[in-house]
Amino acid sequence: MDLFRTLDTLIDHWCERRALRPLQRLLRVYPGVFAHADQRFALLDALKDVRDLCRKDLTAEECVWVGQLCRLMEEALGGALR
């Protein structure tokens, strides 16, 4: 799964539907520079907010994508926690 391509696709879908709640959660950190772990953690937090707080604003497919992105980011950041 390509992180940035999937994020861009989700944003396009939400813009088309005017799904403002998930857009608000994600666009506070994305797009951005993710050179440092704290910036990547901020993106993970935003994705978790979308997953947990905006579920009714997402299609079933988008819920799956957001969940996959959360797992992808958690795995990538697992090394940053050690």
Beta strands, then each sheet from edge to edge (+ up, - down):
end
